[in-house]
Structures are given as structure tokens and as C-alpha cells.
Amino acid sequence: MASPGSSGRCSRTPGFPAGPLGGGGRAVPAVGLGTASLRSVGEESFRGALLAALEVGYRHIDTASVYGSERVVGEAVAGAARRGVIASPEEVFVTTKVWCTQCHPDLVLPSLRESLQNLQMEYVDMYLVHWPMSVKPTKPHYPMKREDIMPMDLRGVWQAMEECHQLGLAKMIGVSNFTTKKLQELLAFAKIPPAVNQVELNPVWQQKKLMEFCKAKGIHVTAYFPLGGRHSTSTVNPVLDSDVLKEIAAAKGKSVAQISLRWIYEQGVSMVTTSTKRERLKENIDIFDWQLSDEDRLNISQIPQHKTVSVLSILCPDGVSSVELSEVDVVEV
Ligand SMILES: NC(=O)c1ccc[n+]([C@@H]2O[C@H](COP(=O)([O-])OP(=O)(O)OC[C@H]3O[C@@H](n4cnc5c(N)ncnc54)[C@H](OP(=O)(O)O)[C@@H]3O)[C@@H](O)[C@H]2O)c1
């Protein structure tokens, strides 16, 4: 098991070091709150979840220009600081992401400036390239038209990300949904290597190959969909309905969600998860003072693998792309 380092001030979850030493970055808190569900749960419920998360101890909030949640995140963090829930807004580790429609060398910095304006913050802790894909410039949105996909200037986009860091607007920079192949391409020219790769990862999509690669290259992995995700396309949630996880949970007196989150933590991976319910938010960070047994880990390692998210989920079903989509979304096991 990887040993987490110290987290930022007052965080109630441990953190994992990421990014180059002395680069100004902080440890990534092990559990963060995802905010992609703003539109599906409604603003009032979403605000309640944000405040509850800060009250129970979350100190990492994951947002993105495409989620439409940055303004509400900024207001919630500022409000929590005013009411003394947190000592200052800087106590919260904030991640945001540049969307495919702004994944062009001249649009990355303006997109970050707009995100910072929405967040009412001077910098973010982590700025990520959301997908290794560029789409015709327009307002961030999805699903996107396949015919609007353009060849990506990865080198130019990454240089713009490096400029965001050099200007002090992003303490760390990284990527999301990058395969080992895309990471290799990026590492060949990056002056500042990506600190983080945020990807779908949980006991039913363990990403062993990608994990080994990232470990070897010193890239910290953050998991999204640690509980199988809110927008699972089928009624069965492959994580929460897993018989292997259910059995371990029953034997340990823990919830299935906690078994999944604890397994992720033991991989040395941080995660972003969501709930609209305070009790579940608390339950999901109550994973640090117990551990899985070797037998549990062995059983989990044998769970059949199932990927939920694909680039197709952010594209319109029809239309023709001039860019090979399998290049963006390689299935690696
Ligand atoms: N980089 C990317 O491309 C990318 C893609 C997708 C997501 N993300 C990030 O990852 C975040 C997390 O995604 P997500 O929320 O869909 O995935 P998730 O955390 O795997 O799933 C959340 C779902 O699990 C339920 N839940 C939470 N705690 C539970 C518990 N203890 N027991 C049972 N059910 C529980 C929630 O329902 P209730 O609300 O009813 O509790 C919610 O429906 C997103 O918000 C976003 O920030 C990033």
C-alpha cells in the first residue's frame, strides 16, 4: 500500500503528494467532492451537498468548465470561509479542467481565466486537460458533434498549460482520460510533466497497465466514478452491485461503497466522488482507520473488468469524425 503524505492544513482526509517537488503544489486530498451532477440534482440540492461536504471535512472540490458548477463552487467555498466552516478559501484544494472546445493553444489560458472568474479565485491547485481531444472552438458543451472534432495540437496545448502554471494561475497541471499512449506522447516534449491523470478507476475497472505506467513516471492517479458513477447507462451499478464487494462489506461491517473507496485508497490513488446525502458524504471519508485483508485484495483483483465511460458518451450518436476515435479512447487492461 502506498503511504499517503500530509495533506493541506485542516483537511480531514490524508493526502497524496503529486507534481514536482518545490513546484508550489500541495498534496492531493485522498477523497474529493465531484461536481459534475449540478445540472442533474438541481442547484439547491447541489449547494446543500457542497456545504455538507465542507462541514464534514472534504477539502478537495473537483469542477470543470463544462460542468457549469464553477460559480456555485466559488460561492460555496467563500460562504464557508465567511461562516468559519473553513479557515480560508485557500484551505480547499480546487481542481478545474479545460474542455475539448478550448483545447487549442490560444484558448487554454483564456479558458482558465474564465474559470477563475467563475470561481472568484486567483489560482486553482490543479488544472487538467479534460480529454485528449480538440473540438471546434465554441462554448463548452456536450454531447459534441463528431464532425467538429479536430486534430489535437497536444504540444501547443501543453505549452499553454505550462504557461498557466508559470503565471501562478495553476499550482499544478495535469491531464484526464489520458491513456499510456497519449501520456507517452506528452512526456516526449513536456517541460513540466503532468502531475495527475484523472481517469475512471474502481474495483471493476482497475486500470492495471495505466497504473503501472503512471507509477513508473511519477504521475499521481485520481479516480473518478469510484462508486461506478451517477450516470451509469444500465440499472445495475457494476461497483455497488458487485457480489465480491458485497461479501467483503458484510464480513467487515462496512458498506459496499466504503470497500470500493478503501480499495482505491490502498492503490495510492486519490478519488472524486459525490453524494447529495450528508450521511453518505461522511461514510465515504470514513475509510482511513481500517484496512482490507490480503484475501480481500486477492478477491478484488479477480473481479471481471468493465469500463463505463467512453469518449462516445460525450459525442452525439450520429455523424462522422475525421479523427480516429480509438486513438482517444484506447481500452487498456
Ligand atoms: N475527468 C472526467 O472525465 C470525469 C468524468 C466523470 C466524472 N468526473 C468527476 O468525478 C465525480 C464523481 O462522479 P460520480 O459522482 O458520477 O461518481 P461516483 O462517486 O462513482 O457515484 C456517485 C453516485 O453514487 C451514489 N453514492 C454516493 N455515496 C454512496 C454511498 N455511500 N452508498 C451508495 N451510493 C452512494 C450517489 O448517489 P446519492 O447522491 O443519491 O448519494 C451518486 O449517484 C464527478 O462529479 C466529476 O467531478 C470526472
PDBQT file of the ligand as one rigid body, heavy atoms in Angstrom, charges set to zero:
ROOT
HETATM    1  N1  LIG A 401     -12.485  13.696 -15.701  1.00  0.00    +0.000 N 
HETATM    2  C1  LIG A 401     -13.580  13.190 -16.215  1.00  0.00    +0.000 C 
HETATM    3  O1  LIG A 401     -13.719  12.984 -17.440  1.00  0.00    +0.000 OA
HETATM    4  C2  LIG A 401     -14.722  12.837 -15.294  1.00  0.00    +0.000 A 
HETATM    5  C3  LIG A 401     -15.783  12.023 -15.758  1.00  0.00    +0.000 A 
HETATM    6  C4  LIG A 401     -16.810  11.726 -14.884  1.00  0.00    +0.000 A 
HETATM    7  C5  LIG A 401     -16.795  12.214 -13.578  1.00  0.00    +0.000 A 
HETATM    8  N2  LIG A 401     -15.764  13.015 -13.161  1.00  0.00    +0.000 N 
HETATM    9  C6  LIG A 401     -15.727  13.570 -11.788  1.00  0.00    +0.000 C 
HETATM   10  O2  LIG A 401     -15.966  12.520 -10.891  1.00  0.00    +0.000 OA
HETATM   11  C7  LIG A 401     -17.019  12.916  -9.990  1.00  0.00    +0.000 C 
HETATM   12  C8  LIG A 401     -17.678  11.701  -9.421  1.00  0.00    +0.000 C 
HETATM   13  O3  LIG A 401     -18.564  11.116 -10.364  1.00  0.00    +0.000 OA
HETATM   14  P1  LIG A 401     -19.906  10.466  -9.910  1.00  0.00    +0.000 P 
HETATM   15  O4  LIG A 401     -20.463  11.228  -8.771  1.00  0.00    +0.000 OA
HETATM   16  O5  LIG A 401     -20.787  10.233 -11.084  1.00  0.00    +0.000 OA
HETATM   17  O6  LIG A 401     -19.398   9.029  -9.458  1.00  0.00    +0.000 OA
HETATM   18  P2  LIG A 401     -19.457   8.174  -8.139  1.00  0.00    +0.000 P 
HETATM   19  O7  LIG A 401     -18.934   8.900  -6.969  1.00  0.00    +0.000 OA
HETATM   20  O8  LIG A 401     -18.874   6.888  -8.543  1.00  0.00    +0.000 OA
HETATM   21  O9  LIG A 401     -21.022   7.922  -7.943  1.00  0.00    +0.000 OA
HETATM   22  C9  LIG A 401     -21.839   8.811  -7.291  1.00  0.00    +0.000 C 
HETATM   23  C10 LIG A 401     -23.185   8.086  -7.103  1.00  0.00    +0.000 C 
HETATM   24  O10 LIG A 401     -23.056   7.175  -6.021  1.00  0.00    +0.000 OA
HETATM   25  C11 LIG A 401     -24.066   7.423  -5.045  1.00  0.00    +0.000 C 
HETATM   26  N3  LIG A 401     -23.418   7.292  -3.734  1.00  0.00    +0.000 N 
HETATM   27  C12 LIG A 401     -22.518   8.123  -3.152  1.00  0.00    +0.000 A 
HETATM   28  N4  LIG A 401     -22.123   7.644  -1.955  1.00  0.00    +0.000 NA
HETATM   29  C13 LIG A 401     -22.794   6.468  -1.788  1.00  0.00    +0.000 A 
HETATM   30  C14 LIG A 401     -22.805   5.511  -0.743  1.00  0.00    +0.000 A 
HETATM   31  N5  LIG A 401     -22.065   5.658   0.346  1.00  0.00    +0.000 N 
HETATM   32  N6  LIG A 401     -23.618   4.433  -0.910  1.00  0.00    +0.000 NA
HETATM   33  C15 LIG A 401     -24.376   4.258  -2.019  1.00  0.00    +0.000 A 
HETATM   34  N7  LIG A 401     -24.397   5.133  -3.028  1.00  0.00    +0.000 NA
HETATM   35  C16 LIG A 401     -23.606   6.233  -2.915  1.00  0.00    +0.000 A 
HETATM   36  C17 LIG A 401     -24.573   8.818  -5.305  1.00  0.00    +0.000 C 
HETATM   37  O11 LIG A 401     -25.961   8.895  -5.076  1.00  0.00    +0.000 OA
HETATM   38  P3  LIG A 401     -26.617   9.896  -3.961  1.00  0.00    +0.000 P 
HETATM   39  O12 LIG A 401     -26.340  11.306  -4.408  1.00  0.00    +0.000 OA
HETATM   40  O13 LIG A 401     -28.057   9.513  -4.034  1.00  0.00    +0.000 OA
HETATM   41  O14 LIG A 401     -25.960   9.537  -2.666  1.00  0.00    +0.000 OA
HETATM   42  C18 LIG A 401     -24.284   9.024  -6.780  1.00  0.00    +0.000 C 
HETATM   43  O15 LIG A 401     -25.401   8.630  -7.562  1.00  0.00    +0.000 OA
HETATM   44  C19 LIG A 401     -17.885  13.829 -10.861  1.00  0.00    +0.000 C 
HETATM   45  O16 LIG A 401     -18.749  14.629 -10.117  1.00  0.00    +0.000 OA
HETATM   46  C20 LIG A 401     -16.800  14.633 -11.551  1.00  0.00    +0.000 C 
HETATM   47  O17 LIG A 401     -16.319  15.652 -10.694  1.00  0.00    +0.000 OA
HETATM   48  C21 LIG A 401     -14.722  13.308 -13.992  1.00  0.00    +0.000 A 
ENDROOT
TORSDOF 0
